[in-house]
């Protein structure tokens, strides 16, 4: 009977430890996913800004803006 109590106590400790480990892993995975999401958002913003900058620096766009500026000055 005493062995049974020892076995139950050890199994209870094992279950509690495993539960703590599983909760810690879930929290860690959630934090990592949040950080990855923030990095992806920053990368998306950077690539969007870069796309807008390269679009504006297109030679045809630059010349058309210069011509438009001179036309506005004449009026």
Secondary structure, DSSP 8 states (H G I E B T S, - for coil): -HHHHHHHHHHHHHHHHHHHHHHHHHHHHHHHHHHHHHHHHHHHHHHHHHHHHHHHT-HHHHHHHHHHHHHHHH-
